[in-house]
């Protein structure tokens, strides 16, 4: 997943969300954010990084 690769370069990690569904092949447009162990003050920056890469990919 290109989005995941780009975000990892900026130290933002998430899991593809398809694995959370019974039929992962039909649910590839989701991601799973693990935020319970992340310092709350860092979450907005992480979301902004994900958003930046999503927008860049959509506009490429």
mmCIF file of the N, C-alpha and C atoms, coordinates in Angstrom:
data_MODEL
# 
_entry.id   MODEL 
# 
loop_
_atom_site.group_PDB 
_atom_site.id 
_atom_site.type_symbol 
_atom_site.label_atom_id 
_atom_site.label_alt_id 
_atom_site.label_comp_id 
_atom_site.label_asym_id 
_atom_site.label_entity_id 
_atom_site.label_seq_id 
_atom_site.pdbx_PDB_ins_code 
_atom_site.Cartn_x 
_atom_site.Cartn_y 
_atom_site.Cartn_z 
_atom_site.occupancy 
_atom_site.B_iso_or_equiv 
_atom_site.pdbx_formal_charge 
_atom_site.auth_seq_id 
_atom_site.auth_comp_id 
_atom_site.auth_asym_id 
_atom_site.auth_atom_id 
_atom_site.pdbx_PDB_model_num 
ATOM 1   N N  . UNK A 1 1  ? 0.848   -1.166  0.000   1.00 0.00 ? 1  UNK A N  1 
ATOM 2   C CA . UNK A 1 1  ? 0.000   0.000   0.000   1.00 0.00 ? 1  UNK A CA 1 
ATOM 3   C C  . UNK A 1 1  ? 0.900   1.237   0.000   1.00 0.00 ? 1  UNK A C  1 
ATOM 4   N N  . UNK A 1 2  ? 0.756   2.048   -1.025  1.00 0.00 ? 2  UNK A N  1 
ATOM 5   C CA . UNK A 1 2  ? 1.592   3.238   -1.183  1.00 0.00 ? 2  UNK A CA 1 
ATOM 6   C C  . UNK A 1 2  ? 1.406   4.226   -0.034  1.00 0.00 ? 2  UNK A C  1 
ATOM 7   N N  . UNK A 1 3  ? 0.171   4.437   0.397   1.00 0.00 ? 3  UNK A N  1 
ATOM 8   C CA . UNK A 1 3  ? -0.079  5.367   1.496   1.00 0.00 ? 3  UNK A CA 1 
ATOM 9   C C  . UNK A 1 3  ? 0.658   4.933   2.757   1.00 0.00 ? 3  UNK A C  1 
ATOM 10  N N  . UNK A 1 4  ? 0.616   3.673   3.063   1.00 0.00 ? 4  UNK A N  1 
ATOM 11  C CA . UNK A 1 4  ? 1.295   3.155   4.249   1.00 0.00 ? 4  UNK A CA 1 
ATOM 12  C C  . UNK A 1 4  ? 2.804   3.366   4.149   1.00 0.00 ? 4  UNK A C  1 
ATOM 13  N N  . UNK A 1 5  ? 3.376   3.125   2.995   1.00 0.00 ? 5  UNK A N  1 
ATOM 14  C CA . UNK A 1 5  ? 4.813   3.306   2.802   1.00 0.00 ? 5  UNK A CA 1 
ATOM 15  C C  . UNK A 1 5  ? 5.216   4.766   3.006   1.00 0.00 ? 5  UNK A C  1 
ATOM 16  N N  . UNK A 1 6  ? 4.447   5.675   2.425   1.00 0.00 ? 6  UNK A N  1 
ATOM 17  C CA . UNK A 1 6  ? 4.751   7.095   2.561   1.00 0.00 ? 6  UNK A CA 1 
ATOM 18  C C  . UNK A 1 6  ? 4.631   7.565   4.008   1.00 0.00 ? 6  UNK A C  1 
ATOM 19  N N  . UNK A 1 7  ? 3.596   7.133   4.683   1.00 0.00 ? 7  UNK A N  1 
ATOM 20  C CA . UNK A 1 7  ? 3.396   7.549   6.070   1.00 0.00 ? 7  UNK A CA 1 
ATOM 21  C C  . UNK A 1 7  ? 4.498   7.007   6.981   1.00 0.00 ? 7  UNK A C  1 
ATOM 22  N N  . UNK A 1 8  ? 4.934   5.787   6.744   1.00 0.00 ? 8  UNK A N  1 
ATOM 23  C CA . UNK A 1 8  ? 6.020   5.226   7.554   1.00 0.00 ? 8  UNK A CA 1 
ATOM 24  C C  . UNK A 1 8  ? 7.290   6.062   7.438   1.00 0.00 ? 8  UNK A C  1 
ATOM 25  N N  . UNK A 1 9  ? 7.524   6.649   6.272   1.00 0.00 ? 9  UNK A N  1 
ATOM 26  C CA . UNK A 1 9  ? 8.691   7.518   6.089   1.00 0.00 ? 9  UNK A CA 1 
ATOM 27  C C  . UNK A 1 9  ? 8.624   8.739   7.004   1.00 0.00 ? 9  UNK A C  1 
ATOM 28  N N  . UNK A 1 10 ? 7.408   9.121   7.396   1.00 0.00 ? 10 UNK A N  1 
ATOM 29  C CA . UNK A 1 10 ? 7.201   10.251  8.308   1.00 0.00 ? 10 UNK A CA 1 
ATOM 30  C C  . UNK A 1 10 ? 6.890   9.772   9.727   1.00 0.00 ? 10 UNK A C  1 
ATOM 31  N N  . UNK A 1 11 ? 7.215   8.516   10.017  1.00 0.00 ? 11 UNK A N  1 
ATOM 32  C CA . UNK A 1 11 ? 7.029   7.916   11.356  1.00 0.00 ? 11 UNK A CA 1 
ATOM 33  C C  . UNK A 1 11 ? 5.570   7.835   11.788  1.00 0.00 ? 11 UNK A C  1 
ATOM 34  N N  . UNK A 1 12 ? 4.661   7.685   10.822  1.00 0.00 ? 12 UNK A N  1 
ATOM 35  C CA . UNK A 1 12 ? 3.244   7.476   11.123  1.00 0.00 ? 12 UNK A CA 1 
ATOM 36  C C  . UNK A 1 12 ? 2.887   6.076   10.647  1.00 0.00 ? 12 UNK A C  1 
ATOM 37  N N  . UNK A 1 13 ? 2.391   5.271   11.554  1.00 0.00 ? 13 UNK A N  1 
ATOM 38  C CA . UNK A 1 13 ? 2.099   3.871   11.251  1.00 0.00 ? 13 UNK A CA 1 
ATOM 39  C C  . UNK A 1 13 ? 0.612   3.598   11.391  1.00 0.00 ? 13 UNK A C  1 
ATOM 40  N N  . UNK A 1 14 ? 0.099   2.776   10.503  1.00 0.00 ? 14 UNK A N  1 
ATOM 41  C CA . UNK A 1 14 ? -1.270  2.270   10.598  1.00 0.00 ? 14 UNK A CA 1 
ATOM 42  C C  . UNK A 1 14 ? -1.310  0.919   9.919   1.00 0.00 ? 14 UNK A C  1 
ATOM 43  N N  . UNK A 1 15 ? -2.386  0.212   10.124  1.00 0.00 ? 15 UNK A N  1 
ATOM 44  C CA . UNK A 1 15 ? -2.563  -1.111  9.509   1.00 0.00 ? 15 UNK A CA 1 
ATOM 45  C C  . UNK A 1 15 ? -3.636  -1.025  8.433   1.00 0.00 ? 15 UNK A C  1 
ATOM 46  N N  . UNK A 1 16 ? -3.478  -1.765  7.341   1.00 0.00 ? 16 UNK A N  1 
ATOM 47  C CA . UNK A 1 16 ? -4.577  -1.848  6.385   1.00 0.00 ? 16 UNK A CA 1 
ATOM 48  C C  . UNK A 1 16 ? -5.820  -2.387  7.093   1.00 0.00 ? 16 UNK A C  1 
ATOM 49  N N  . UNK A 1 17 ? -6.958  -1.776  6.849   1.00 0.00 ? 17 UNK A N  1 
ATOM 50  C CA . UNK A 1 17 ? -8.169  -2.135  7.572   1.00 0.00 ? 17 UNK A CA 1 
ATOM 51  C C  . UNK A 1 17 ? -8.864  -3.386  7.080   1.00 0.00 ? 17 UNK A C  1 
ATOM 52  N N  . UNK A 1 18 ? -8.520  -3.856  5.894   1.00 0.00 ? 18 UNK A N  1 
ATOM 53  C CA . UNK A 1 18 ? -9.199  -5.030  5.349   1.00 0.00 ? 18 UNK A CA 1 
ATOM 54  C C  . UNK A 1 18 ? -9.109  -6.249  6.237   1.00 0.00 ? 18 UNK A C  1 
ATOM 55  N N  . UNK A 1 19 ? -8.024  -6.372  6.971   1.00 0.00 ? 19 UNK A N  1 
ATOM 56  C CA . UNK A 1 19 ? -7.849  -7.531  7.853   1.00 0.00 ? 19 UNK A CA 1 
ATOM 57  C C  . UNK A 1 19 ? -8.864  -7.555  8.989   1.00 0.00 ? 19 UNK A C  1 
ATOM 58  N N  . UNK A 1 20 ? -9.535  -6.451  9.242   1.00 0.00 ? 20 UNK A N  1 
ATOM 59  C CA . UNK A 1 20 ? -10.514 -6.375  10.318  1.00 0.00 ? 20 UNK A CA 1 
ATOM 60  C C  . UNK A 1 20 ? -11.898 -6.858  9.884   1.00 0.00 ? 20 UNK A C  1 
ATOM 61  N N  . UNK A 1 21 ? -12.043 -7.188  8.604   1.00 0.00 ? 21 UNK A N  1 
ATOM 62  C CA . UNK A 1 21 ? -13.316 -7.634  8.060   1.00 0.00 ? 21 UNK A CA 1 
ATOM 63  C C  . UNK A 1 21 ? -13.264 -9.113  7.718   1.00 0.00 ? 21 UNK A C  1 
ATOM 64  N N  . UNK A 1 22 ? -14.414 -9.751  7.695   1.00 0.00 ? 22 UNK A N  1 
ATOM 65  C CA . UNK A 1 22 ? -14.482 -11.171 7.345   1.00 0.00 ? 22 UNK A CA 1 
ATOM 66  C C  . UNK A 1 22 ? -13.972 -11.398 5.924   1.00 0.00 ? 22 UNK A C  1 
ATOM 67  N N  . UNK A 1 23 ? -14.270 -10.490 5.016   1.00 0.00 ? 23 UNK A N  1 
ATOM 68  C CA . UNK A 1 23 ? -13.817 -10.594 3.626   1.00 0.00 ? 23 UNK A CA 1 
ATOM 69  C C  . UNK A 1 23 ? -12.868 -9.435  3.345   1.00 0.00 ? 23 UNK A C  1 
ATOM 70  N N  . UNK A 1 24 ? -11.602 -9.637  3.643   1.00 0.00 ? 24 UNK A N  1 
ATOM 71  C CA . UNK A 1 24 ? -10.624 -8.559  3.519   1.00 0.00 ? 24 UNK A CA 1 
ATOM 72  C C  . UNK A 1 24 ? -10.436 -8.088  2.076   1.00 0.00 ? 24 UNK A C  1 
ATOM 73  N N  . UNK A 1 25 ? -10.681 -8.943  1.120   1.00 0.00 ? 25 UNK A N  1 
ATOM 74  C CA . UNK A 1 25 ? -10.516 -8.560  -0.288  1.00 0.00 ? 25 UNK A CA 1 
ATOM 75  C C  . UNK A 1 25 ? -11.566 -7.547  -0.729  1.00 0.00 ? 25 UNK A C  1 
ATOM 76  N N  . UNK A 1 26 ? -12.721 -7.552  -0.090  1.00 0.00 ? 26 UNK A N  1 
ATOM 77  C CA . UNK A 1 26 ? -13.790 -6.631  -0.447  1.00 0.00 ? 26 UNK A CA 1 
ATOM 78  C C  . UNK A 1 26 ? -13.735 -5.331  0.355   1.00 0.00 ? 26 UNK A C  1 
ATOM 79  N N  . UNK A 1 27 ? -12.776 -5.212  1.260   1.00 0.00 ? 27 UNK A N  1 
ATOM 80  C CA . UNK A 1 27 ? -12.710 -4.059  2.150   1.00 0.00 ? 27 UNK A CA 1 
ATOM 81  C C  . UNK A 1 27 ? -11.312 -3.470  2.183   1.00 0.00 ? 27 UNK A C  1 
ATOM 82  N N  . UNK A 1 28 ? -10.825 -3.063  1.032   1.00 0.00 ? 28 UNK A N  1 
ATOM 83  C CA . UNK A 1 28 ? -9.461  -2.546  0.927   1.00 0.00 ? 28 UNK A CA 1 
ATOM 84  C C  . UNK A 1 28 ? -9.370  -1.037  1.114   1.00 0.00 ? 28 UNK A C  1 
ATOM 85  N N  . UNK A 1 29 ? -10.483 -0.350  1.263   1.00 0.00 ? 29 UNK A N  1 
ATOM 86  C CA . UNK A 1 29 ? -10.476 1.113   1.358   1.00 0.00 ? 29 UNK A CA 1 
ATOM 87  C C  . UNK A 1 29 ? -10.548 1.604   2.798   1.00 0.00 ? 29 UNK A C  1 
ATOM 88  N N  . UNK A 1 30 ? -10.017 0.827   3.712   1.00 0.00 ? 30 UNK A N  1 
ATOM 89  C CA . UNK A 1 30 ? -10.058 1.183   5.122   1.00 0.00 ? 30 UNK A CA 1 
ATOM 90  C C  . UNK A 1 30 ? -8.658  1.081   5.712   1.00 0.00 ? 30 UNK A C  1 
ATOM 91  N N  . UNK A 1 31 ? -8.439  1.845   6.777   1.00 0.00 ? 31 UNK A N  1 
ATOM 92  C CA . UNK A 1 31 ? -7.200  1.676   7.528   1.00 0.00 ? 31 UNK A CA 1 
ATOM 93  C C  . UNK A 1 31 ? -7.536  1.682   9.009   1.00 0.00 ? 31 UNK A C  1 
ATOM 94  N N  . UNK A 1 32 ? -6.659  1.098   9.788   1.00 0.00 ? 32 UNK A N  1 
ATOM 95  C CA . UNK A 1 32 ? -6.865  0.973   11.229  1.00 0.00 ? 32 UNK A CA 1 
ATOM 96  C C  . UNK A 1 32 ? -5.813  1.811   11.939  1.00 0.00 ? 32 UNK A C  1 
ATOM 97  N N  . UNK A 1 33 ? -6.295  2.801   12.684  1.00 0.00 ? 33 UNK A N  1 
ATOM 98  C CA . UNK A 1 33 ? -5.409  3.672   13.438  1.00 0.00 ? 33 UNK A CA 1 
ATOM 99  C C  . UNK A 1 33 ? -5.315  3.169   14.871  1.00 0.00 ? 33 UNK A C  1 
ATOM 100 N N  . UNK A 1 34 ? -4.106  2.954   15.330  1.00 0.00 ? 34 UNK A N  1 
ATOM 101 C CA . UNK A 1 34 ? -3.904  2.567   16.724  1.00 0.00 ? 34 UNK A CA 1 
ATOM 102 C C  . UNK A 1 34 ? -3.490  3.801   17.506  1.00 0.00 ? 34 UNK A C  1 
ATOM 103 N N  . UNK A 1 35 ? -4.390  4.350   18.263  1.00 0.00 ? 35 UNK A N  1 
ATOM 104 C CA . UNK A 1 35 ? -4.098  5.601   18.947  1.00 0.00 ? 35 UNK A CA 1 
ATOM 105 C C  . UNK A 1 35 ? -4.141  5.492   20.473  1.00 0.00 ? 35 UNK A C  1 
ATOM 106 N N  . UNK A 1 36 ? -4.459  4.339   21.004  1.00 0.00 ? 36 UNK A N  1 
ATOM 107 C CA . UNK A 1 36 ? -4.579  4.225   22.462  1.00 0.00 ? 36 UNK A CA 1 
ATOM 108 C C  . UNK A 1 36 ? -3.234  4.310   23.176  1.00 0.00 ? 36 UNK A C  1 
ATOM 109 N N  . UNK A 1 37 ? -2.149  3.984   22.497  1.00 0.00 ? 37 UNK A N  1 
ATOM 110 C CA . UNK A 1 37 ? -0.831  4.035   23.136  1.00 0.00 ? 37 UNK A CA 1 
ATOM 111 C C  . UNK A 1 37 ? 0.008   5.224   22.659  1.00 0.00 ? 37 UNK A C  1 
ATOM 112 N N  . UNK A 1 38 ? -0.614  6.134   21.911  1.00 0.00 ? 38 UNK A N  1 
ATOM 113 C CA . UNK A 1 38 ? 0.081   7.304   21.375  1.00 0.00 ? 38 UNK A CA 1 
ATOM 114 C C  . UNK A 1 38 ? -0.228  8.507   22.266  1.00 0.00 ? 38 UNK A C  1 
ATOM 115 N N  . UNK A 1 39 ? 0.777   9.307   22.535  1.00 0.00 ? 39 UNK A N  1 
ATOM 116 C CA . UNK A 1 39 ? 0.571   10.536  23.293  1.00 0.00 ? 39 UNK A CA 1 
ATOM 117 C C  . UNK A 1 39 ? -0.475  11.373  22.570  1.00 0.00 ? 39 UNK A C  1 
ATOM 118 N N  . UNK A 1 40 ? -1.496  11.782  23.291  1.00 0.00 ? 40 UNK A N  1 
ATOM 119 C CA . UNK A 1 40 ? -2.626  12.492  22.693  1.00 0.00 ? 40 UNK A CA 1 
ATOM 120 C C  . UNK A 1 40 ? -2.198  13.752  21.940  1.00 0.00 ? 40 UNK A C  1 
ATOM 121 N N  . UNK A 1 41 ? -1.150  14.397  22.368  1.00 0.00 ? 41 UNK A N  1 
ATOM 122 C CA . UNK A 1 41 ? -0.713  15.626  21.710  1.00 0.00 ? 41 UNK A CA 1 
ATOM 123 C C  . UNK A 1 41 ? -0.113  15.363  20.321  1.00 0.00 ? 41 UNK A C  1 
ATOM 124 N N  . UNK A 1 42 ? 0.260   14.114  20.028  1.00 0.00 ? 42 UNK A N  1 
ATOM 125 C CA . UNK A 1 42 ? 0.851   13.777  18.733  1.00 0.00 ? 42 UNK A CA 1 
ATOM 126 C C  . UNK A 1 42 ? -0.177  13.371  17.679  1.00 0.00 ? 42 UNK A C  1 
ATOM 127 N N  . UNK A 1 43 ? -1.389  13.086  18.104  1.00 0.00 ? 43 UNK A N  1 
ATOM 128 C CA . UNK A 1 43 ? -2.402  12.566  17.181  1.00 0.00 ? 43 UNK A CA 1 
ATOM 129 C C  . UNK A 1 43 ? -2.748  13.564  16.072  1.00 0.00 ? 43 UNK A C  1 
ATOM 130 N N  . UNK A 1 44 ? -2.995  14.844  16.355  1.00 0.00 ? 44 UNK A N  1 
ATOM 131 C CA . UNK A 1 44 ? -3.306  15.767  15.248  1.00 0.00 ? 44 UNK A CA 1 
ATOM 132 C C  . UNK A 1 44 ? -2.206  15.844  14.187  1.00 0.00 ? 44 UNK A C  1 
ATOM 133 N N  . UNK A 1 45 ? -0.957  15.815  14.613  1.00 0.00 ? 45 UNK A N  1 
ATOM 134 C CA . UNK A 1 45 ? 0.144   15.839  13.656  1.00 0.00 ? 45 UNK A CA 1 
ATOM 135 C C  . UNK A 1 45 ? 0.134   14.582  12.782  1.00 0.00 ? 45 UNK A C  1 
ATOM 136 N N  . UNK A 1 46 ? -0.124  13.435  13.386  1.00 0.00 ? 46 UNK A N  1 
ATOM 137 C CA . UNK A 1 46 ? -0.187  12.187  12.624  1.00 0.00 ? 46 UNK A CA 1 
ATOM 138 C C  . UNK A 1 46 ? -1.319  12.186  11.611  1.00 0.00 ? 46 UNK A C  1 
ATOM 139 N N  . UNK A 1 47 ? -2.475  12.694  12.017  1.00 0.00 ? 47 UNK A N  1 
ATOM 140 C CA . UNK A 1 47 ? -3.614  12.783  11.092  1.00 0.00 ? 47 UNK A CA 1 
ATOM 141 C C  . UNK A 1 47 ? -3.292  13.742  9.954   1.00 0.00 ? 47 UNK A C  1 
ATOM 142 N N  . UNK A 1 48 ? -2.610  14.847  10.261  1.00 0.00 ? 48 UNK A N  1 
ATOM 143 C CA . UNK A 1 48 ? -2.222  15.803  9.220   1.00 0.00 ? 48 UNK A CA 1 
ATOM 144 C C  . UNK A 1 48 ? -1.262  15.162  8.224   1.00 0.00 ? 48 UNK A C  1 
ATOM 145 N N  . UNK A 1 49 ? -0.358  14.326  8.703   1.00 0.00 ? 49 UNK A N  1 
ATOM 146 C CA . UNK A 1 49 ? 0.585   13.642  7.807   1.00 0.00 ? 49 UNK A CA 1 
ATOM 147 C C  . UNK A 1 49 ? -0.151  12.658  6.902   1.00 0.00 ? 49 UNK A C  1 
ATOM 148 N N  . UNK A 1 50 ? -1.077  11.900  7.470   1.00 0.00 ? 50 UNK A N  1 
ATOM 149 C CA . UNK A 1 50 ? -1.873  10.975  6.655   1.00 0.00 ? 50 UNK A CA 1 
ATOM 150 C C  . UNK A 1 50 ? -2.644  11.768  5.603   1.00 0.00 ? 50 UNK A C  1 
ATOM 151 N N  . UNK A 1 51 ? -3.276  12.856  6.016   1.00 0.00 ? 51 UNK A N  1 
ATOM 152 C CA . UNK A 1 51 ? -4.059  13.688  5.100   1.00 0.00 ? 51 UNK A CA 1 
ATOM 153 C C  . UNK A 1 51 ? -3.192  14.227  3.968   1.00 0.00 ? 51 UNK A C  1 
ATOM 154 N N  . UNK A 1 52 ? -1.998  14.699  4.298   1.00 0.00 ? 52 UNK A N  1 
ATOM 155 C CA . UNK A 1 52 ? -1.076  15.224  3.284   1.00 0.00 ? 52 UNK A CA 1 
ATOM 156 C C  . UNK A 1 52 ? -0.783  14.164  2.227   1.00 0.00 ? 52 UNK A C  1 
ATOM 157 N N  . UNK A 1 53 ? -0.492  12.954  2.672   1.00 0.00 ? 53 UNK A N  1 
ATOM 158 C CA . UNK A 1 53 ? -0.141  11.895  1.711   1.00 0.00 ? 53 UNK A CA 1 
ATOM 159 C C  . UNK A 1 53 ? -1.360  11.433  0.912   1.00 0.00 ? 53 UNK A C  1 
ATOM 160 N N  . UNK A 1 54 ? -2.527  11.398  1.534   1.00 0.00 ? 54 UNK A N  1 
ATOM 161 C CA . UNK A 1 54 ? -3.746  11.041  0.791   1.00 0.00 ? 54 UNK A CA 1 
ATOM 162 C C  . UNK A 1 54 ? -3.978  12.066  -0.306  1.00 0.00 ? 54 UNK A C  1 
ATOM 163 N N  . UNK A 1 55 ? -3.895  13.346  0.053   1.00 0.00 ? 55 UNK A N  1 
ATOM 164 C CA . UNK A 1 55 ? -4.116  14.404  -0.954  1.00 0.00 ? 55 UNK A CA 1 
ATOM 165 C C  . UNK A 1 55 ? -3.087  14.341  -2.064  1.00 0.00 ? 55 UNK A C  1 
ATOM 166 N N  . UNK A 1 56 ? -1.834  14.113  -1.717  1.00 0.00 ? 56 UNK A N  1 
ATOM 167 C CA . UNK A 1 56 ? -0.787  14.011  -2.748  1.00 0.00 ? 56 UNK A CA 1 
ATOM 168 C C  . UNK A 1 56 ? -1.040  12.844  -3.691  1.00 0.00 ? 56 UNK A C  1 
ATOM 169 N N  . UNK A 1 57 ? -1.461  11.718  -3.141  1.00 0.00 ? 57 UNK A N  1 
ATOM 170 C CA . UNK A 1 57 ? -1.743  10.543  -3.977  1.00 0.00 ? 57 UNK A CA 1 
ATOM 171 C C  . UNK A 1 57 ? -2.948  10.787  -4.877  1.00 0.00 ? 57 UNK A C  1 
ATOM 172 N N  . UNK A 1 58 ? -3.971  11.449  -4.347  1.00 0.00 ? 58 UNK A N  1 
ATOM 173 C CA . UNK A 1 58 ? -5.175  11.717  -5.147  1.00 0.00 ? 58 UNK A CA 1 
ATOM 174 C C  . UNK A 1 58 ? -4.907  12.723  -6.248  1.00 0.00 ? 58 UNK A C  1 
ATOM 175 N N  . UNK A 1 59 ? -3.977  13.614  -6.029  1.00 0.00 ? 59 UNK A N  1 
ATOM 176 C CA . UNK A 1 59 ? -3.687  14.663  -7.009  1.00 0.00 ? 59 UNK A CA 1 
ATOM 177 C C  . UNK A 1 59 ? -2.500  14.320  -7.918  1.00 0.00 ? 59 UNK A C  1 
ATOM 178 N N  . UNK A 1 60 ? -1.956  13.132  -7.762  1.00 0.00 ? 60 UNK A N  1 
ATOM 179 C CA . UNK A 1 60 ? -0.798  12.735  -8.581  1.00 0.00 ? 60 UNK A CA 1 
ATOM 180 C C  . UNK A 1 60 ? -1.207  12.389  -10.002 1.00 0.00 ? 60 UNK A C  1 
# 
